[in-house]
Amino acid sequence: MTGQQTIEVTVSCAGHVSVEAKGYLGRTCEEATKFLERTLGTATNTRRTAAYYAGETEPHRETEQS
Amino acid sequence: MSHVTTISVRVTDREALSRACRALGLEEPTTGSVTFYDGTTHDGLVVQLPDYIYPAVVDAEGYVRVDHFEGRWGDPKRLDELMQRYGCEKVRLEATRAGHSVVERRLDNGSVRLTVTPRLPEKQPGEAVHA
């Protein structure tokens, strides 16, 4: 966790909605905002920031055995 | 922040729609059907927007149907106001249902910012003390 965790929702004059998770590390942010994203409508775009990937290890790669 | 999601809103919550109508001083939505100028009939929740010849209809999938003839038969801004208020009321309802707190404020550009502070997890009961 990095400080206080909040979810900031901005509703534009035309009713367009953006949801930002703040203060979360890794994939916990997606869990935190799921209840809004699921019930407001259809997600049209998701942009992940560096904090999302914090703590991730190098991608695991399968290697073929000869 | 860790991610930003943009959402295309669908009006699927009658309670949130009712609250939005009340906040804007509109009549409560009713269940019914509206036939537009082109003869198409739409069923769903009917909302009479100010100065609209044909009421707006929210269909079963949450899409809002209007016939304002490019603003001649109703100001599109009235629909925008309803959609904005619905979005705010829906966020408030869902956040409250989840036990979270919400603070709302209007931004200079006319958008509304809702800051949701998640409820802290329940403290786990401490271990029993045995004498």
N, CA and C atoms of all chains as a GROMACS GRO file, in nm:
protein
  591
    1MET      N    1   0.083  -0.118   0.000
    1MET     CA    2   0.000   0.000   0.000
    1MET      C    3   0.088   0.125   0.000
    2THR      N    4   0.046   0.230  -0.071
    2THR     CA    5   0.121   0.355  -0.071
    2THR      C    6   0.030   0.467  -0.024
    3GLY      N    7   0.021   0.490   0.108
    3GLY     CA    8  -0.066   0.594   0.159
    3GLY      C    9  -0.211   0.552   0.156
    4GLN      N   10  -0.299   0.654   0.167
    4GLN     CA   11  -0.442   0.624   0.174
    4GLN      C   12  -0.494   0.571   0.040
    5GLN      N   13  -0.577   0.471   0.050
    5GLN     CA   14  -0.636   0.414  -0.070
    5GLN      C   15  -0.771   0.480  -0.095
    6THR      N   16  -0.786   0.534  -0.213
    6THR     CA   17  -0.914   0.593  -0.252
    6THR      C   18  -0.946   0.555  -0.396
    7ILE      N   19  -1.072   0.570  -0.428
    7ILE     CA   20  -1.117   0.551  -0.566
    7ILE      C   21  -1.177   0.684  -0.609
    8GLU      N   22  -1.121   0.741  -0.714
    8GLU     CA   23  -1.171   0.870  -0.762
    8GLU      C   24  -1.251   0.848  -0.890
    9VAL      N   25  -1.375   0.891  -0.885
    9VAL     CA   26  -1.464   0.876  -0.999
    9VAL      C   27  -1.495   1.015  -1.052
   10THR      N   28  -1.475   1.034  -1.181
   10THR     CA   29  -1.508   1.163  -1.243
   10THR      C   30  -1.621   1.141  -1.342
   11VAL      N   31  -1.728   1.219  -1.325
   11VAL     CA   32  -1.842   1.210  -1.416
   11VAL      C   33  -1.847   1.340  -1.494
   12SER      N   34  -1.825   1.330  -1.624
   12SER     CA   35  -1.818   1.450  -1.708
   12SER      C   36  -1.956   1.512  -1.726
   13CYS      N   37  -1.958   1.631  -1.785
   13CYS     CA   38  -2.085   1.700  -1.809
   13CYS      C   39  -2.179   1.617  -1.895
   14ALA      N   40  -2.122   1.531  -1.978
   14ALA     CA   41  -2.206   1.449  -2.066
   14ALA      C   42  -2.232   1.311  -2.006
   15GLY      N   43  -2.185   1.290  -1.882
   15GLY     CA   44  -2.213   1.164  -1.816
   15GLY      C   45  -2.110   1.055  -1.841
   16HIS      N   46  -1.998   1.089  -1.904
   16HIS     CA   47  -1.892   0.989  -1.921
   16HIS      C   48  -1.817   0.972  -1.789
   17VAL      N   49  -1.783   0.849  -1.759
   17VAL     CA   50  -1.727   0.819  -1.628
   17VAL      C   51  -1.586   0.762  -1.640
   18SER      N   52  -1.496   0.812  -1.557
   18SER     CA   53  -1.365   0.748  -1.545
   18SER      C   54  -1.341   0.714  -1.398
   19VAL      N   55  -1.282   0.599  -1.376
   19VAL     CA   56  -1.258   0.549  -1.241
   19VAL      C   57  -1.108   0.532  -1.223
   20GLU      N   58  -1.052   0.593  -1.119
   20GLU     CA   59  -0.910   0.582  -1.090
   20GLU      C   60  -0.892   0.523  -0.951
   21ALA      N   61  -0.808   0.422  -0.942
   21ALA     CA   62  -0.773   0.367  -0.811
   21ALA      C   63  -0.642   0.430  -0.769
   22LYS      N   64  -0.639   0.486  -0.649
   22LYS     CA   65  -0.518   0.554  -0.602
   22LYS      C   66  -0.470   0.489  -0.473
   23GLY      N   67  -0.339   0.476  -0.463
   23GLY     CA   68  -0.280   0.425  -0.340
   23GLY      C   69  -0.272   0.274  -0.334
   24TYR      N   70  -0.302   0.208  -0.443
   24TYR     CA   71  -0.297   0.063  -0.446
   24TYR      C   72  -0.171   0.018  -0.520
   25LEU      N   73  -0.118  -0.094  -0.480
   25LEU     CA   74  -0.007  -0.154  -0.551
   25LEU      C   75  -0.053  -0.285  -0.612
   26GLY      N   76  -0.002  -0.308  -0.731
   26GLY     CA   77  -0.034  -0.436  -0.794
   26GLY      C   78  -0.180  -0.447  -0.832
   27ARG      N   79  -0.224  -0.569  -0.840
   27ARG     CA   80  -0.357  -0.596  -0.895
   27ARG      C   81  -0.470  -0.576  -0.796
   28THR      N   82  -0.437  -0.537  -0.671
   28THR     CA   83  -0.543  -0.514  -0.573
   28THR      C   84  -0.635  -0.402  -0.617
   29CYS      N   85  -0.582  -0.311  -0.701
   29CYS     CA   86  -0.664  -0.198  -0.746
   29CYS      C   87  -0.784  -0.247  -0.827
   30GLU      N   88  -0.763  -0.350  -0.907
   30GLU     CA   89  -0.872  -0.399  -0.990
   30GLU      C   90  -0.984  -0.458  -0.904
   31GLU      N   91  -0.944  -0.524  -0.799
   31GLU     CA   92  -1.042  -0.581  -0.707
   31GLU      C   93  -1.121  -0.468  -0.640
   32ALA      N   94  -1.050  -0.360  -0.607
   32ALA     CA   95  -1.112  -0.249  -0.534
   32ALA      C   96  -1.216  -0.176  -0.617
   33THR      N   97  -1.195  -0.167  -0.747
   33THR     CA   98  -1.286  -0.087  -0.830
   33THR      C   99  -1.387  -0.173  -0.906
   34LYS      N  100  -1.374  -0.303  -0.889
   34LYS     CA  101  -1.460  -0.394  -0.966
   34LYS      C  102  -1.609  -0.367  -0.943
   35PHE      N  103  -1.644  -0.335  -0.819
   35PHE     CA  104  -1.786  -0.318  -0.788
   35PHE      C  105  -1.847  -0.199  -0.862
   36LEU      N  106  -1.765  -0.101  -0.896
   36LEU     CA  107  -1.815   0.013  -0.974
   36LEU      C  108  -1.814  -0.017  -1.123
   37GLU      N  109  -1.704  -0.072  -1.169
   37GLU     CA  110  -1.690  -0.097  -1.312
   37GLU      C  111  -1.796  -0.197  -1.362
   38ARG      N  112  -1.830  -0.290  -1.275
   38ARG     CA  113  -1.926  -0.394  -1.313
   38ARG      C  114  -2.068  -0.338  -1.321
   39THR      N  115  -2.099  -0.240  -1.236
   39THR     CA  116  -2.238  -0.195  -1.224
   39THR      C  117  -2.268  -0.065  -1.300
   40LEU      N  118  -2.164   0.010  -1.338
   40LEU     CA  119  -2.189   0.137  -1.406
   40LEU      C  120  -2.220   0.119  -1.554
   41GLY      N  121  -2.160   0.019  -1.615
   41GLY     CA  122  -2.183   0.000  -1.758
   41GLY      C  123  -2.075  -0.086  -1.818
   42THR      N  124  -2.021  -0.041  -1.931
   42THR     CA  125  -1.922  -0.121  -2.002
   42THR      C  126  -1.789  -0.046  -2.004
   43ALA      N  127  -1.684  -0.113  -1.958
   43ALA     CA  128  -1.551  -0.052  -1.961
   43ALA      C  129  -1.504  -0.042  -2.106
   44THR      N  130  -1.465   0.078  -2.146
   44THR     CA  131  -1.421   0.097  -2.285
   44THR      C  132  -1.270   0.109  -2.296
   45ASN      N  133  -1.204   0.140  -2.186
   45ASN     CA  134  -1.059   0.155  -2.191
   45ASN      C  135  -1.002   0.143  -2.050
   46THR      N  136  -0.889   0.072  -2.038
   46THR     CA  137  -0.820   0.064  -1.910
   46THR      C  138  -0.672   0.093  -1.931
   47ARG      N  139  -0.621   0.188  -1.852
   47ARG     CA  140  -0.480   0.223  -1.862
   47ARG      C  141  -0.413   0.190  -1.729
   48ARG      N  142  -0.313   0.106  -1.734
   48ARG     CA  143  -0.244   0.067  -1.612
   48ARG      C  144  -0.118   0.150  -1.594
   49THR      N  145  -0.089   0.185  -1.469
   49THR     CA  146   0.028   0.268  -1.441
   49THR      C  147   0.136   0.184  -1.376
   50ALA      N  148   0.250   0.249  -1.350
   50ALA     CA  149   0.365   0.176  -1.296
   50ALA      C  150   0.330   0.107  -1.164
   51ALA      N  151   0.246   0.173  -1.083
   51ALA     CA  152   0.211   0.114  -0.954
   51ALA      C  153   0.141  -0.021  -0.970
   52TYR      N  154   0.072  -0.035  -1.082
   52TYR     CA  155   0.001  -0.160  -1.106
   52TYR      C  156   0.100  -0.276  -1.112
   53TYR      N  157   0.215  -0.249  -1.173
   53TYR     CA  158   0.312  -0.356  -1.195
   53TYR      C  159   0.413  -0.369  -1.081
   54ALA      N  160   0.400  -0.282  -0.981
   54ALA     CA  161   0.495  -0.286  -0.870
   54ALA      C  162   0.490  -0.421  -0.801
   55GLY      N  163   0.608  -0.475  -0.776
   55GLY     CA  164   0.614  -0.602  -0.704
   55GLY      C  165   0.603  -0.723  -0.795
   56GLU      N  166   0.582  -0.699  -0.924
   56GLU     CA  167   0.572  -0.813  -1.016
   56GLU      C  168   0.712  -0.866  -1.044
   57THR      N  169   0.723  -0.994  -1.060
   57THR     CA  170   0.850  -1.054  -1.096
   57THR      C  171   0.858  -1.065  -1.248
   58GLU      N  172   0.972  -1.100  -1.297
   58GLU     CA  173   0.987  -1.120  -1.440
   58GLU      C  174   0.888  -1.225  -1.488
   59PRO      N  175   0.832  -1.206  -1.605
   59PRO     CA  176   0.737  -1.305  -1.655
   59PRO      C  177   0.801  -1.443  -1.662
   60HIS      N  178   0.724  -1.541  -1.619
   60HIS     CA  179   0.773  -1.678  -1.624
   60HIS      C  180   0.768  -1.729  -1.766
   61ARG      N  181   0.875  -1.791  -1.809
   61ARG     CA  182   0.877  -1.843  -1.946
   61ARG      C  183   0.895  -1.993  -1.943
   62GLU      N  184   0.808  -2.057  -2.016
   62GLU     CA  185   0.819  -2.202  -2.030
   62GLU      C  186   0.939  -2.233  -2.117
   63THR      N  187   1.016  -2.333  -2.080
   63THR     CA  188   1.126  -2.377  -2.166
   63THR      C  189   1.103  -2.520  -2.207
   64GLU      N  190   1.137  -2.546  -2.327
   64GLU     CA  191   1.116  -2.680  -2.378
   64GLU      C  192   1.228  -2.772  -2.330
   65GLN      N  193   1.193  -2.890  -2.289
   65GLN     CA  194   1.291  -2.990  -2.251
   65GLN      C  195   1.327  -3.072  -2.373
   66SER      N  196   1.458  -3.089  -2.397
   66SER     CA  197   1.495  -3.170  -2.513
   66SER      C  198   1.529  -3.309  -2.469
   67MET      N  199  -0.164   0.650  -0.860
   67MET     CA  200  -0.274   0.570  -0.912
   67MET      C  201  -0.219   0.443  -0.973
   68SER      N  202  -0.301   0.346  -0.987
   68SER     CA  203  -0.252   0.221  -1.045
   68SER      C  204  -0.328   0.182  -1.171
   69HIS      N  205  -0.448   0.228  -1.186
   69HIS     CA  206  -0.512   0.212  -1.316
   69HIS      C  207  -0.630   0.308  -1.330
   70VAL      N  208  -0.660   0.338  -1.454
   70VAL     CA  209  -0.772   0.427  -1.486
   70VAL      C  210  -0.861   0.355  -1.586
   71THR      N  211  -0.988   0.346  -1.553
   71THR     CA  212  -1.082   0.280  -1.644
   71THR      C  213  -1.188   0.379  -1.690
   72THR      N  214  -1.211   0.384  -1.818
   72THR     CA  215  -1.317   0.467  -1.873
   72THR      C  216  -1.439   0.378  -1.899
   73ILE      N  217  -1.555   0.428  -1.858
   73ILE     CA  218  -1.675   0.344  -1.864
   73ILE      C  219  -1.784   0.415  -1.944
   74SER      N  220  -1.843   0.340  -2.033
   74SER     CA  221  -1.962   0.386  -2.104
   74SER      C  222  -2.083   0.346  -2.019
   75VAL      N  223  -2.152   0.446  -1.967
   75VAL     CA  224  -2.256   0.420  -1.867
   75VAL      C  225  -2.384   0.367  -1.932
   76ARG      N  226  -2.441   0.268  -1.868
   76ARG     CA  227  -2.575   0.221  -1.905
   76ARG      C  228  -2.666   0.238  -1.784
   77VAL      N  229  -2.787   0.281  -1.810
   77VAL     CA  230  -2.881   0.313  -1.703
   77VAL      C  231  -2.959   0.187  -1.666
   78THR      N  232  -2.908   0.115  -1.570
   78THR     CA  233  -2.968  -0.014  -1.535
   78THR      C  234  -3.026  -0.016  -1.393
   79ASP      N  235  -3.015   0.095  -1.322
   79ASP     CA  236  -3.058   0.098  -1.182
   79ASP      C  237  -3.173   0.199  -1.168
   80ARG      N  238  -3.292   0.147  -1.148
   80ARG     CA  239  -3.408   0.235  -1.141
   80ARG      C  240  -3.400   0.329  -1.021
   81GLU      N  241  -3.348   0.280  -0.911
   81GLU     CA  242  -3.337   0.365  -0.793
   81GLU      C  243  -3.245   0.484  -0.820
   82ALA      N  244  -3.131   0.457  -0.883
   82ALA     CA  245  -3.038   0.566  -0.914
   82ALA      C  246  -3.100   0.664  -1.013
   83LEU      N  247  -3.178   0.611  -1.108
   83LEU     CA  248  -3.245   0.698  -1.205
   83LEU      C  249  -3.349   0.785  -1.135
   84SER      N  250  -3.423   0.726  -1.043
   84SER     CA  251  -3.522   0.803  -0.968
   84SER      C  252  -3.455   0.914  -0.888
   85ARG      N  253  -3.345   0.881  -0.825
   85ARG     CA  254  -3.273   0.983  -0.747
   85ARG      C  255  -3.224   1.096  -0.837
   86ALA      N  256  -3.174   1.058  -0.955
   86ALA     CA  257  -3.126   1.159  -1.049
   86ALA      C  258  -3.240   1.251  -1.092
   87CYS      N  259  -3.356   1.192  -1.120
   87CYS     CA  260  -3.471   1.273  -1.160
   87CYS      C  261  -3.511   1.368  -1.048
   88ARG      N  262  -3.515   1.317  -0.926
   88ARG     CA  263  -3.553   1.403  -0.813
   88ARG      C  264  -3.453   1.517  -0.797
   89ALA      N  265  -3.325   1.485  -0.811
   89ALA     CA  266  -3.221   1.588  -0.794
   89ALA      C  267  -3.235   1.698  -0.899
   90LEU      N  268  -3.285   1.662  -1.017
   90LEU     CA  269  -3.298   1.760  -1.125
   90LEU      C  270  -3.438   1.821  -1.131
   91GLY      N  271  -3.523   1.782  -1.037
   91GLY     CA  272  -3.658   1.837  -1.034
   91GLY      C  273  -3.749   1.780  -1.141
   92LEU      N  274  -3.718   1.658  -1.189
   92LEU     CA  275  -3.801   1.594  -1.292
   92LEU      C  276  -3.901   1.499  -1.226
   93GLU      N  277  -4.003   1.465  -1.303
   93GLU     CA  278  -4.100   1.365  -1.256
   93GLU      C  279  -4.030   1.230  -1.243
   94GLU      N  280  -4.085   1.146  -1.156
   94GLU     CA  281  -4.032   1.010  -1.141
   94GLU      C  282  -4.043   0.935  -1.273
   95PRO      N  283  -3.946   0.850  -1.306
   95PRO     CA  284  -3.959   0.770  -1.428
   95PRO      C  285  -4.077   0.674  -1.415
   96THR      N  286  -4.141   0.648  -1.528
   96THR     CA  287  -4.253   0.554  -1.530
   96THR      C  288  -4.224   0.444  -1.632
   97THR      N  289  -4.287   0.332  -1.612
   97THR     CA  290  -4.274   0.224  -1.710
   97THR      C  291  -4.376   0.245  -1.821
   98GLY      N  292  -4.330   0.242  -1.945
   98GLY     CA  293  -4.424   0.265  -2.054
   98GLY      C  294  -4.355   0.254  -2.188
   99SER      N  295  -4.420   0.309  -2.290
   99SER     CA  296  -4.361   0.307  -2.424
   99SER      C  297  -4.382   0.443  -2.490
  100VAL      N  298  -4.291   0.476  -2.579
  100VAL     CA  299  -4.297   0.604  -2.649
  100VAL      C  300  -4.279   0.577  -2.798
  101THR      N  301  -4.362   0.638  -2.879
  101THR     CA  302  -4.347   0.628  -3.025
  101THR      C  303  -4.287   0.758  -3.076
  102PHE      N  304  -4.170   0.746  -3.138
  102PHE     CA  305  -4.100   0.863  -3.188
  102PHE      C  306  -4.158   0.906  -3.323
  103TYR      N  307  -4.107   1.018  -3.373
  103TYR     CA  308  -4.158   1.075  -3.498
  103TYR      C  309  -4.149   0.977  -3.614
  104ASP      N  310  -4.042   0.897  -3.615
  104ASP     CA  311  -4.025   0.804  -3.727
  104ASP      C  312  -4.112   0.679  -3.716
  105GLY      N  313  -4.195   0.674  -3.613
  105GLY     CA  314  -4.288   0.562  -3.598
  105GLY      C  315  -4.235   0.447  -3.515
  106THR      N  316  -4.108   0.452  -3.476
  106THR     CA  317  -4.054   0.345  -3.394
  106THR      C  318  -4.104   0.361  -3.250
  107THR      N  319  -4.136   0.248  -3.191
  107THR     CA  320  -4.185   0.248  -3.053
  107THR      C  321  -4.081   0.184  -2.962
  108HIS      N  322  -4.056   0.249  -2.850
  108HIS     CA  323  -3.955   0.201  -2.756
  108HIS      C  324  -4.019   0.182  -2.618
  109ASP      N  325  -3.992   0.066  -2.560
  109ASP     CA  326  -4.046   0.034  -2.428
  109ASP      C  327  -3.938   0.049  -2.322
  110GLY      N  328  -3.979   0.083  -2.203
  110GLY     CA  329  -3.882   0.090  -2.093
  110GLY      C  330  -3.923   0.192  -1.990
  111LEU      N  331  -3.823   0.252  -1.926
  111LEU     CA  332  -3.848   0.356  -1.828
  111LEU      C  333  -3.853   0.490  -1.900
  112VAL      N  334  -3.963   0.560  -1.880
  112VAL     CA  335  -3.987   0.684  -1.954
  112VAL      C  336  -3.957   0.803  -1.863
  113VAL      N  337  -3.876   0.895  -1.915
  113VAL     CA  338  -3.841   1.016  -1.839
  113VAL      C  339  -3.874   1.137  -1.926
  114GLN      N  340  -3.954   1.226  -1.870
  114GLN     CA  341  -3.987   1.348  -1.944
  114GLN      C  342  -3.882   1.454  -1.913
  115LEU      N  343  -3.798   1.482  -2.011
  115LEU     CA  344  -3.698   1.587  -1.993
  115LEU      C  345  -3.761   1.723  -2.023
  116PRO      N  346  -3.710   1.830  -1.962
  116PRO     CA  347  -3.772   1.962  -1.980
  116PRO      C  348  -3.776   2.004  -2.128
  117ASP      N  349  -3.892   2.044  -2.173
  117ASP     CA  350  -3.912   2.098  -2.308
  117ASP      C  351  -3.890   1.996  -2.419
  118TYR      N  352  -3.885   1.869  -2.386
  118TYR     CA  353  -3.872   1.765  -2.490
  118TYR      C  354  -4.011   1.730  -2.543
  119ILE      N  355  -4.023   1.725  -2.675
  119ILE     CA  356  -4.150   1.684  -2.734
  119ILE      C  357  -4.174   1.535  -2.706
  120TYR      N  358  -4.071   1.456  -2.729
  120TYR     CA  359  -4.081   1.312  -2.701
  120TYR      C  360  -4.000   1.280  -2.576
  121PRO      N  361  -4.058   1.211  -2.480
  121PRO     CA  362  -3.982   1.174  -2.360
  121PRO      C  363  -3.866   1.080  -2.396
  122ALA      N  364  -3.766   1.075  -2.309
  122ALA     CA  365  -3.657   0.980  -2.324
  122ALA      C  366  -3.703   0.843  -2.274
  123VAL      N  367  -3.648   0.738  -2.333
  123VAL     CA  368  -3.683   0.602  -2.291
  123VAL      C  369  -3.555   0.526  -2.262
  124VAL      N  370  -3.550   0.463  -2.145
  124VAL     CA  371  -3.438   0.378  -2.109
  124VAL      C  372  -3.480   0.234  -2.138
  125ASP      N  373  -3.411   0.170  -2.232
  125ASP     CA  374  -3.456   0.035  -2.269
  125ASP      C  375  -3.404  -0.070  -2.170
  126ALA      N  376  -3.440  -0.194  -2.194
  126ALA     CA  377  -3.410  -0.301  -2.099
  126ALA      C  378  -3.260  -0.323  -2.078
  127GLU      N  379  -3.180  -0.281  -2.175
  127GLU     CA  380  -3.035  -0.297  -2.162
  127GLU      C  381  -2.966  -0.173  -2.107
  128GLY      N  382  -3.046  -0.071  -2.076
  128GLY     CA  383  -2.989   0.047  -2.015
  128GLY      C  384  -2.947   0.155  -2.112
  129TYR      N  385  -2.982   0.138  -2.239
  129TYR     CA  386  -2.951   0.241  -2.337
  129TYR      C  387  -3.064   0.343  -2.340
  130VAL      N  388  -3.027   0.471  -2.353
  130VAL     CA  389  -3.126   0.578  -2.350
  130VAL      C  390  -3.160   0.620  -2.492
  131ARG      N  391  -3.289   0.614  -2.524
  131ARG     CA  392  -3.336   0.652  -2.657
  131ARG      C  393  -3.402   0.790  -2.650
  132VAL      N  394  -3.363   0.878  -2.740
  132VAL     CA  395  -3.426   1.010  -2.746
  132VAL      C  396  -3.451   1.046  -2.891
  133ASP      N  397  -3.543   1.139  -2.911
  133ASP     CA  398  -3.570   1.192  -3.045
  133ASP      C  399  -3.584   1.343  -3.029
  134HIS      N  400  -3.469   1.412  -3.030
  134HIS     CA  401  -3.475   1.558  -3.011
  134HIS      C  402  -3.445   1.634  -3.140
  135PHE      N  403  -3.432   1.559  -3.250
  135PHE     CA  404  -3.414   1.620  -3.382
  135PHE      C  405  -3.303   1.725  -3.378
  136GLU      N  406  -3.186   1.678  -3.341
  136GLU     CA  407  -3.066   1.762  -3.335
  136GLU      C  408  -3.088   1.889  -3.252
  137GLY      N  409  -3.164   1.874  -3.145
  137GLY     CA  410  -3.184   1.986  -3.054
  137GLY      C  411  -3.308   2.069  -3.081
  138ARG      N  412  -3.375   2.045  -3.193
  138ARG     CA  413  -3.494   2.126  -3.224
  138ARG      C  414  -3.613   2.089  -3.136
  139TRP      N  415  -3.616   1.963  -3.095
  139TRP     CA  416  -3.731   1.916  -3.015
  139TRP      C  417  -3.691   1.889  -2.870
  140GLY      N  418  -3.580   1.946  -2.829
  140GLY     CA  419  -3.534   1.927  -2.692
  140GLY      C  420  -3.384   1.952  -2.685
  141ASP      N  421  -3.338   2.017  -2.580
  141ASP     CA  422  -3.197   2.053  -2.567
  141ASP      C  423  -3.116   1.931  -2.523
  142PRO      N  424  -3.017   1.890  -2.604
  142PRO     CA  425  -2.935   1.773  -2.565
  142PRO      C  426  -2.867   1.790  -2.429
  143LYS      N  427  -2.849   1.915  -2.386
  143LYS     CA  428  -2.785   1.937  -2.255
  143LYS      C  429  -2.869   1.882  -2.141
  144ARG      N  430  -3.001   1.881  -2.160
  144ARG     CA  431  -3.087   1.827  -2.053
  144ARG      C  432  -3.062   1.677  -2.037
  145LEU      N  433  -3.038   1.610  -2.149
  145LEU     CA  434  -3.006   1.467  -2.143
  145LEU      C  435  -2.869   1.447  -2.078
  146ASP      N  436  -2.773   1.531  -2.115
  146ASP     CA  437  -2.640   1.522  -2.053
  146ASP      C  438  -2.650   1.538  -1.901
  147GLU      N  439  -2.732   1.634  -1.859
  147GLU     CA  440  -2.748   1.657  -1.714
  147GLU      C  441  -2.803   1.533  -1.645
  148LEU      N  442  -2.900   1.469  -1.711
  148LEU     CA  443  -2.958   1.348  -1.652
  148LEU      C  444  -2.853   1.237  -1.644
  149MET      N  445  -2.774   1.222  -1.750
  149MET     CA  446  -2.673   1.116  -1.751
  149MET      C  447  -2.565   1.143  -1.647
  150GLN      N  448  -2.526   1.268  -1.632
  150GLN     CA  449  -2.426   1.301  -1.531
  150GLN      C  450  -2.479   1.273  -1.391
  151ARG      N  451  -2.603   1.316  -1.367
  151ARG     CA  452  -2.659   1.295  -1.233
  151ARG      C  453  -2.680   1.147  -1.205
  152TYR      N  454  -2.723   1.073  -1.310
  152TYR     CA  455  -2.740   0.929  -1.290
  152TYR      C  456  -2.606   0.865  -1.251
  153GLY      N  457  -2.498   0.901  -1.323
  153GLY     CA  458  -2.366   0.844  -1.291
  153GLY      C  459  -2.328   0.871  -1.147
  154CYS      N  460  -2.352   0.994  -1.102
  154CYS     CA  461  -2.318   1.030  -0.964
  154CYS      C  462  -2.402   0.950  -0.864
  155GLU      N  463  -2.531   0.941  -0.890
  155GLU     CA  464  -2.619   0.870  -0.796
  155GLU      C  465  -2.587   0.720  -0.794
  156LYS      N  466  -2.550   0.666  -0.908
  156LYS     CA  467  -2.516   0.524  -0.914
  156LYS      C  468  -2.389   0.495  -0.834
  157VAL      N  469  -2.290   0.582  -0.849
  157VAL     CA  470  -2.166   0.566  -0.772
  157VAL      C  471  -2.196   0.575  -0.623
  158ARG      N  472  -2.276   0.675  -0.586
  158ARG     CA  473  -2.311   0.691  -0.444
  158ARG      C  474  -2.381   0.567  -0.389
  159LEU      N  475  -2.477   0.516  -0.464
  159LEU     CA  476  -2.552   0.398  -0.419
  159LEU      C  477  -2.461   0.277  -0.404
  160GLU      N  478  -2.380   0.252  -0.506
  160GLU     CA  479  -2.295   0.132  -0.502
  160GLU      C  480  -2.190   0.144  -0.391
  161ALA      N  481  -2.134   0.262  -0.375
  161ALA     CA  482  -2.033   0.281  -0.271
  161ALA      C  483  -2.096   0.264  -0.132
  162THR      N  484  -2.215   0.320  -0.115
  162THR     CA  485  -2.283   0.309   0.014
  162THR      C  486  -2.320   0.164   0.043
  163ARG      N  487  -2.367   0.094  -0.060
  163ARG     CA  488  -2.402  -0.047  -0.042
  163ARG      C  489  -2.280  -0.128   0.002
  164ALA      N  490  -2.162  -0.088  -0.046
  164ALA     CA  491  -2.040  -0.160  -0.010
  164ALA      C  492  -1.983  -0.113   0.123
  165GLY      N  493  -2.050  -0.014   0.185
  165GLY     CA  494  -2.005   0.033   0.316
  165GLY      C  495  -1.897   0.140   0.307
  166HIS      N  496  -1.874   0.194   0.187
  166HIS     CA  497  -1.771   0.296   0.169
  166HIS      C  498  -1.830   0.435   0.190
  167SER      N  499  -1.742   0.532   0.214
  167SER     CA  500  -1.788   0.671   0.225
  167SER      C  501  -1.758   0.744   0.094
  168VAL      N  502  -1.840   0.846   0.066
  168VAL     CA  503  -1.827   0.919  -0.061
  168VAL      C  504  -1.831   1.069  -0.034
  169VAL      N  505  -1.739   1.140  -0.094
  169VAL     CA  506  -1.741   1.287  -0.090
  169VAL      C  507  -1.752   1.336  -0.234
  170GLU      N  508  -1.847   1.425  -0.256
  170GLU     CA  509  -1.873   1.472  -0.393
  170GLU      C  510  -1.841   1.620  -0.404
  171ARG      N  511  -1.777   1.658  -0.514
  171ARG     CA  512  -1.757   1.801  -0.538
  171ARG      C  513  -1.758   1.827  -0.688
  172ARG      N  514  -1.802   1.948  -0.722
  172ARG     CA  515  -1.808   1.985  -0.863
  172ARG      C  516  -1.679   2.054  -0.903
  173LEU      N  517  -1.625   2.017  -1.018
  173LEU     CA  518  -1.502   2.076  -1.067
  173LEU      C  519  -1.533   2.198  -1.154
  174ASP      N  520  -1.430   2.278  -1.177
  174ASP     CA  521  -1.449   2.403  -1.254
  174ASP      C  522  -1.501   2.376  -1.395
  175ASN      N  523  -1.466   2.262  -1.452
  175ASN     CA  524  -1.508   2.234  -1.590
  175ASN      C  525  -1.649   2.174  -1.597
  176GLY      N  526  -1.716   2.167  -1.482
  176GLY     CA  527  -1.853   2.116  -1.480
  176GLY      C  528  -1.863   1.967  -1.449
  177SER      N  529  -1.750   1.898  -1.452
  177SER     CA  530  -1.751   1.757  -1.413
  177SER      C  531  -1.775   1.745  -1.263
  178VAL      N  532  -1.810   1.626  -1.221
  178VAL     CA  533  -1.829   1.599  -1.078
  178VAL      C  534  -1.727   1.494  -1.036
  179ARG      N  535  -1.658   1.519  -0.927
  179ARG     CA  536  -1.559   1.425  -0.875
  179ARG      C  537  -1.616   1.361  -0.748
  180LEU      N  538  -1.620   1.230  -0.746
  180LEU     CA  539  -1.662   1.157  -0.626
  180LEU      C  540  -1.542   1.080  -0.574
  181THR      N  541  -1.505   1.109  -0.452
  181THR     CA  542  -1.393   1.040  -0.390
  181THR      C  543  -1.448   0.935  -0.295
  182VAL      N  544  -1.421   0.810  -0.330
  182VAL     CA  545  -1.472   0.697  -0.251
  182VAL      C  546  -1.360   0.646  -0.162
  183THR      N  547  -1.385   0.646  -0.033
  183THR     CA  548  -1.287   0.592   0.061
  183THR      C  549  -1.336   0.457   0.109
  184PRO      N  550  -1.265   0.351   0.069
  184PRO     CA  551  -1.312   0.217   0.106
  184PRO      C  552  -1.314   0.196   0.257
  185ARG      N  553  -1.410   0.118   0.296
  185ARG     CA  554  -1.423   0.080   0.437
  185ARG      C  555  -1.300   0.000   0.476
  186LEU      N  556  -1.248   0.027   0.595
  186LEU     CA  557  -1.132  -0.050   0.642
  186LEU      C  558  -1.177  -0.192   0.673
  187PRO      N  559  -1.088  -0.289   0.647
  187PRO     CA  560  -1.126  -0.427   0.680
  187PRO      C  561  -1.152  -0.444   0.828
  188GLU      N  562  -1.247  -0.534   0.857
  188GLU     CA  563  -1.279  -0.562   0.998
  188GLU      C  564  -1.155  -0.616   1.068
  189LYS      N  565  -1.139  -0.571   1.193
  189LYS     CA  566  -1.028  -0.625   1.271
  189LYS      C  567  -1.056  -0.770   1.307
  190GLN      N  568  -0.955  -0.850   1.292
  190GLN     CA  569  -0.971  -0.990   1.331
  190GLN      C  570  -0.974  -0.999   1.484
  191PRO      N  571  -1.063  -1.080   1.535
  191PRO     CA  572  -1.067  -1.094   1.681
  191PRO      C  573  -0.935  -1.151   1.732
  192GLY      N  574  -0.891  -1.097   1.844
  192GLY     CA  575  -0.764  -1.142   1.902
  192GLY      C  576  -0.776  -1.286   1.953
  193GLU      N  577  -0.664  -1.343   1.975
  193GLU     CA  578  -0.666  -1.481   2.024
  193GLU      C  579  -0.721  -1.484   2.166
  194ALA      N  580  -0.792  -1.587   2.193
  194ALA     CA  581  -0.849  -1.602   2.327
  194ALA      C  582  -0.737  -1.618   2.431
  195VAL      N  583  -0.759  -1.554   2.543
  195VAL     CA  584  -0.658  -1.566   2.648
  195VAL      C  585  -0.701  -1.677   2.742
  196HIS      N  586  -0.618  -1.774   2.754
  196HIS     CA  587  -0.651  -1.886   2.843
  196HIS      C  588  -0.581  -1.868   2.977
  197ALA      N  589  -0.657  -1.887   3.078
  197ALA     CA  590  -0.598  -1.873   3.211
  197ALA      C  591  -0.510  -1.994   3.242
   0.00000   0.00000   0.00000
